[in-house]
Amino acid sequence: MARIITTTLIAFGLVVGGASSASAYDFKCKGERIEKGSSTWGYAKSSGSDFRIEKGSSTIGYAKKRSSKWAIESSGSSTLGWVVKDRIEKSNGSTWTRLDEAKRMSDCPDVIAAALWVLKKSGKF
């Protein structure tokens, strides 16, 4: 009986341990630098209130302030999505996800986290 309890507790510990490591951020922002793991993945360079998202030496997208919303654009200036208060909308206005979902993927300011999420979901990296 004690062996079954011990085995169950060990298995539970592995599941919980695995779950906590799975919840780690994919990306972390350190100033303009975006890290993936412990390496530099890219940059979120500011220009006024806007941001240019770079991967390596290529621009992959933008986050541009437009009145009370943020537009997330591809490098070709196509609007991929919008950040509106606490949600991310598709370019057609339908809700794509909540901002909290993007914040689970990256430890970055809201708009940069949203831009990374939209760019990833849109296959831009």
C-alpha angles and dihedrals in degrees: 000000000000090000091054091050092048092048091048092050092049091049090048090050091053092050093048092044091050092048093052093050090047090057092060115118119265090212136027126193119221106179106304091339121098115205129200110192104332095320132090108259098175146304141272101209118192126222110179105311094334130088132215113208113213131186112194105325096329129093108231100175152333140237108211127185112233111179106292095348138064120229117212108209136183119237087263089060095250111146107240098175149334134241106220114177106298099350141068116227130198116241089263091061099253117130111261099180143316122277089243089068091057090047090057089060097049140025093221138113112290099259094046091047089050092048092051091048094049094044091050094047089048092054095245092135 
